[in-house]
Amino acid sequence: MERDEIYLIDLWRIFTREWLWFVLVLVLTLACTWAFAHLAKRQWEATAWIQIAQVGLVPPGQDPKVEPLQRVTERLQLVPFKNEVLASAGYAKTSAVARLYRNSLKLEPMLYAGSLVKLTVRAYSREQAGALAAATVARLRAVHRELEEAPLKAAHARLAQLEADLQSAEADRARYQQAAAAGNRREAGGQDVANPMLASLLLAGKNEEIRSLRQARGDLVERLGPAYTYDTSMVWPAYVPERQAFPNPELTWGIGLLLGIFLGSSAALARDVARRSRG
């Protein structure tokens, strides 16, 4: 304990004797910190939450997403995809904005939130950051629309076929109803309805067919509705804070102060060692 106290006293004496070097280095470090904080090009960070497109009409047990979440994150990190986003936003792929965009883009899959992807990207202004986040989502939406075109086309063709079958079945039911009511011999659907009883039996079967067709149509319409089928989009508008993301004033000055104290202390100790070696 005594040795520690003596060492601390000696250290204090060194600093009181070489305080000028400590102060000079500290002031120089703080001046460099001020210059960095004021001259460094400012960056703003935009955050967007992406909802992946979905087609509700898929076989049971299959993912309705047009592209798996892992594949989406891999696609967003591809350099060609990033360059396409930059081109759509009007930036050359060799520009400073493009380099910052490619280097700063970060993704975080959010499985617990319904297969969302959290995207962050930086730019040299708030407006620029928000525009690049929106351009990224727009380009991904265009890709996913191409992927969902085939299943949507098949689903709408199936819906049209159901509508046609339903109209045909309703027309047959109307003829059977007339035959059952009049009791006359009528030709319906290629069969001779000889008596009202046979017409009633055919009418009951046709009613069941119509009920089944209407249920299938209703289920298909629901699956193609906005609750189950939708495009890739941002769940909320991109968020860009008012304050810049880089350089962070508090962090910059904190690191500068700590570095200044360390370098000032090192300079004072080095000066004392040099003085002793000459003496």
C-alpha positions as CSV (number, residue, x, y, z in Angstrom):
1,M,0.0,0.0,0.0
2,E,2.9,2.4,0.9
3,R,4.5,1.7,-2.5
4,D,1.3,2.6,-4.3
5,E,1.0,5.8,-2.3
6,I,4.6,6.7,-3.1
7,Y,4.0,5.9,-6.8
8,L,0.9,8.1,-6.9
9,I,2.8,10.9,-5.3
10,D,5.6,10.6,-7.8
11,L,3.1,10.5,-10.6
12,W,1.5,13.7,-9.3
13,R,4.9,15.3,-9.1
14,I,5.6,14.4,-12.7
15,F,2.3,16.0,-13.8
16,T,2.8,19.1,-11.8
17,R,6.3,19.5,-13.2
18,E,5.4,18.6,-16.8
19,W,1.9,20.1,-16.8
20,L,2.7,22.2,-19.8
21,W,3.2,19.2,-22.1
22,F,0.1,17.6,-20.8
23,V,-2.0,20.7,-21.5
24,L,-0.4,21.3,-24.9
25,V,-1.1,17.8,-26.2
26,L,-4.6,17.8,-24.7
27,V,-5.4,21.1,-26.4
28,L,-4.0,19.9,-29.7
29,T,-6.1,16.7,-29.5
30,L,-9.2,18.7,-28.7
31,A,-8.4,21.0,-31.6
32,C,-8.2,18.0,-33.9
33,T,-11.4,16.7,-32.5
34,W,-13.1,20.1,-33.2
35,A,-11.8,20.1,-36.7
36,F,-13.0,16.5,-37.3
37,A,-16.5,17.3,-35.9
38,H,-16.9,20.4,-38.1
39,L,-15.2,19.2,-41.3
40,A,-16.2,15.6,-41.6
41,K,-19.0,15.1,-44.1
42,R,-22.2,14.5,-42.2
43,Q,-24.3,11.4,-42.7
44,W,-28.0,10.7,-41.9
45,E,-29.4,7.2,-41.5
46,A,-32.8,6.1,-42.7
47,T,-34.6,3.1,-41.3
48,A,-37.3,1.2,-43.2
49,W,-39.4,-1.9,-42.4
50,I,-40.1,-4.0,-45.5
51,Q,-43.1,-6.4,-45.8
52,I,-42.5,-9.1,-48.3
53,A,-45.1,-9.7,-51.0
54,Q,-47.5,-12.6,-50.6
55,V,-49.9,-14.6,-52.8
56,G,-52.6,-16.2,-50.6
57,L,-53.4,-19.0,-53.1
58,V,-50.8,-21.7,-52.3
59,P,-51.1,-25.4,-51.4
60,P,-51.5,-26.1,-47.7
61,G,-48.2,-26.1,-45.8
62,Q,-46.3,-23.9,-48.3
63,D,-45.0,-20.4,-47.5
64,P,-47.3,-17.8,-49.3
65,K,-44.4,-15.3,-49.6
66,V,-43.3,-14.8,-53.2
67,E,-39.7,-15.1,-52.0
68,P,-38.3,-16.7,-48.8
69,L,-37.0,-14.2,-46.2
70,Q,-33.4,-15.4,-46.3
71,R,-33.4,-15.1,-50.1
72,V,-34.7,-11.6,-49.9
73,T,-31.9,-10.6,-47.5
74,E,-29.3,-12.1,-49.9
75,R,-30.8,-10.3,-52.9
76,L,-30.7,-7.0,-51.1
77,Q,-27.0,-7.4,-50.4
78,L,-26.1,-8.2,-54.0
79,V,-24.0,-5.4,-55.6
80,P,-25.9,-5.6,-59.0
81,F,-29.2,-5.1,-57.1
82,K,-27.7,-2.1,-55.2
83,N,-26.5,-0.6,-58.5
84,E,-30.0,-1.0,-60.0
85,V,-31.4,0.8,-57.0
86,L,-28.9,3.6,-57.4
87,A,-29.6,3.9,-61.1
88,S,-33.3,4.1,-60.4
89,A,-32.6,6.9,-57.9
90,G,-30.4,8.8,-60.5
91,Y,-26.9,8.1,-59.0
92,A,-23.9,6.8,-60.8
93,K,-22.5,3.6,-59.3
94,T,-19.1,5.3,-58.9
95,S,-20.3,8.3,-57.0
96,A,-19.7,9.0,-53.3
97,V,-23.4,8.6,-52.6
98,A,-23.3,5.1,-54.2
99,R,-20.2,4.1,-52.2
100,L,-21.8,5.2,-49.0
101,Y,-25.1,3.4,-49.9
102,R,-23.4,0.1,-50.7
103,N,-21.2,0.2,-47.6
104,S,-23.8,1.3,-45.1
105,L,-26.8,-0.8,-46.1
106,K,-27.6,-3.2,-43.3
107,L,-30.4,-5.7,-43.0
108,E,-32.1,-7.4,-40.0
109,P,-34.7,-10.1,-40.6
110,M,-37.5,-9.8,-38.1
111,L,-39.2,-13.3,-38.0
112,Y,-41.0,-12.5,-34.8
113,A,-42.8,-9.6,-36.4
114,G,-44.3,-11.5,-39.3
115,S,-41.4,-11.9,-41.7
116,L,-40.4,-8.3,-41.9
117,V,-36.9,-7.0,-42.9
118,K,-35.5,-4.0,-41.1
119,L,-33.3,-2.0,-43.5
120,T,-30.9,0.9,-42.6
121,V,-29.0,3.0,-45.1
122,R,-27.0,6.2,-44.9
123,A,-26.7,9.2,-47.1
124,Y,-25.4,12.8,-47.0
125,S,-28.8,14.4,-46.3
126,R,-32.1,13.5,-44.6
127,E,-34.0,13.7,-47.9
128,Q,-31.4,11.6,-49.7
129,A,-31.4,8.9,-47.1
130,G,-35.2,8.6,-47.2
131,A,-35.2,8.6,-51.0
132,L,-32.7,5.8,-51.2
133,A,-34.6,3.7,-48.7
134,A,-37.8,4.2,-50.7
135,A,-35.9,3.4,-54.0
136,T,-34.6,0.1,-52.4
137,V,-38.2,-1.0,-51.6
138,A,-39.5,0.1,-55.0
139,R,-36.9,-2.0,-56.8
140,L,-37.6,-5.0,-54.6
141,R,-41.3,-4.6,-55.3
142,A,-40.7,-4.6,-59.0
143,V,-38.7,-7.9,-58.7
144,H,-41.4,-9.5,-56.6
145,R,-44.2,-8.4,-59.0
146,E,-42.4,-10.4,-61.7
147,L,-42.2,-13.4,-59.4
148,E,-45.9,-13.3,-58.5
149,E,-47.2,-12.7,-62.0
150,A,-47.5,-16.4,-62.9
151,P,-49.3,-17.6,-59.7
152,L,-51.6,-14.5,-59.8
153,K,-52.4,-15.2,-63.5
154,A,-53.3,-18.8,-62.6
155,A,-55.4,-17.7,-59.7
156,H,-57.4,-15.3,-61.8
157,A,-57.9,-17.9,-64.5
158,R,-59.2,-20.3,-61.9
159,L,-61.6,-17.6,-60.6
160,A,-62.8,-16.9,-64.2
161,Q,-63.4,-20.7,-64.6
162,L,-65.4,-20.8,-61.4
163,E,-67.5,-17.9,-62.5
164,A,-68.3,-19.6,-65.8
165,D,-69.1,-22.9,-64.1
166,L,-71.3,-21.1,-61.6
167,Q,-73.3,-19.3,-64.4
168,S,-73.7,-22.5,-66.2
169,A,-74.9,-24.3,-63.1
170,E,-77.4,-21.5,-62.3
171,A,-78.8,-21.7,-65.8
172,D,-79.3,-25.5,-65.5
173,R,-81.0,-25.0,-62.1
174,A,-83.4,-22.5,-63.6
175,R,-84.4,-25.0,-66.3
176,Y,-84.8,-27.8,-63.6
177,Q,-87.0,-25.4,-61.5
178,Q,-89.2,-24.8,-64.5
179,A,-89.5,-28.5,-65.2
180,A,-90.3,-29.4,-61.6
181,A,-92.9,-26.7,-61.4
182,A,-94.7,-27.3,-64.7
183,G,-94.5,-31.1,-64.7
184,N,-93.8,-31.0,-68.5
185,R,-91.3,-33.0,-70.5
186,R,-88.3,-30.7,-71.0
187,E,-84.8,-31.2,-72.2
188,A,-82.3,-30.0,-69.6
189,G,-78.5,-30.5,-69.8
190,G,-78.9,-33.2,-72.4
191,Q,-81.3,-35.3,-70.4
192,D,-85.1,-35.8,-70.8
193,V,-86.9,-34.8,-67.6
194,A,-89.9,-37.1,-67.8
195,N,-91.7,-36.0,-64.6
196,P,-91.5,-33.5,-61.8
197,M,-89.9,-36.0,-59.4
198,L,-86.8,-36.5,-61.6
199,A,-86.5,-32.8,-62.1
200,S,-86.6,-32.3,-58.4
201,L,-83.8,-34.8,-57.9
202,L,-81.7,-33.1,-60.6
203,L,-82.5,-29.7,-59.0
204,A,-81.3,-30.9,-55.6
205,G,-78.0,-32.1,-57.1
206,K,-77.6,-28.8,-59.0
207,N,-78.2,-26.8,-55.8
208,E,-75.4,-28.7,-54.1
209,E,-73.1,-28.1,-57.0
210,I,-73.9,-24.4,-57.0
211,R,-73.3,-24.2,-53.2
212,S,-69.9,-25.9,-53.7
213,L,-69.0,-23.5,-56.5
214,R,-70.0,-20.4,-54.6
215,Q,-67.9,-21.6,-51.6
216,A,-64.9,-22.2,-53.8
217,R,-65.3,-18.8,-55.4
218,G,-65.7,-17.0,-52.1
219,D,-62.6,-18.7,-50.7
220,L,-60.6,-17.8,-53.8
221,V,-61.8,-14.1,-53.8
222,E,-60.9,-13.9,-50.1
223,R,-57.4,-15.4,-50.8
224,L,-56.9,-12.8,-53.6
225,G,-58.0,-10.0,-51.3
226,P,-55.6,-7.6,-49.5
227,A,-55.6,-9.6,-46.3
228,Y,-53.8,-12.6,-48.0
229,T,-52.4,-11.2,-51.3
230,Y,-50.3,-8.0,-51.4
231,D,-47.2,-6.4,-52.9
232,T,-43.9,-5.8,-51.2
233,S,-44.1,-2.4,-49.4
234,M,-42.9,-0.4,-46.4
235,V,-45.0,-1.1,-43.3
236,W,-44.4,2.4,-42.1
237,P,-42.8,5.4,-43.9
238,A,-39.0,5.4,-43.7
239,Y,-37.7,7.1,-40.5
240,V,-34.8,9.5,-40.6
241,P,-34.0,11.3,-37.3
242,E,-33.4,15.0,-37.3
243,R,-29.9,14.6,-35.9
244,Q,-27.1,13.3,-38.0
245,A,-25.8,9.7,-37.5
246,F,-22.2,10.6,-38.2
247,P,-20.2,12.2,-36.8
248,N,-22.0,11.9,-33.4
249,P,-21.2,15.0,-31.4
250,E,-21.3,13.5,-28.0
251,L,-19.4,10.4,-29.0
252,T,-16.8,12.4,-31.0
253,W,-16.1,14.8,-28.1
254,G,-16.0,11.9,-25.6
255,I,-13.5,10.0,-27.6
256,G,-11.5,13.1,-28.2
257,L,-11.3,14.0,-24.5
258,L,-10.3,10.5,-23.5
259,L,-7.7,10.3,-26.2
260,G,-6.4,13.8,-25.3
261,I,-6.0,12.8,-21.6
262,F,-4.2,9.6,-22.6
263,L,-1.9,11.3,-25.1
264,G,-1.3,14.2,-22.7
265,S,-0.3,11.9,-19.9
266,S,1.9,9.9,-22.2
267,A,3.6,13.1,-23.3
268,A,4.2,14.3,-19.8
269,L,5.7,10.9,-18.8
270,A,7.9,10.8,-21.9
271,R,9.1,14.3,-21.2
272,D,10.0,13.4,-17.6
273,V,11.9,10.2,-18.8
274,A,13.8,12.3,-21.3
275,R,14.7,14.9,-18.6
276,R,15.9,12.2,-16.3
277,S,18.0,10.5,-19.0
278,R,19.8,13.8,-19.7
279,G,20.3,14.5,-16.1
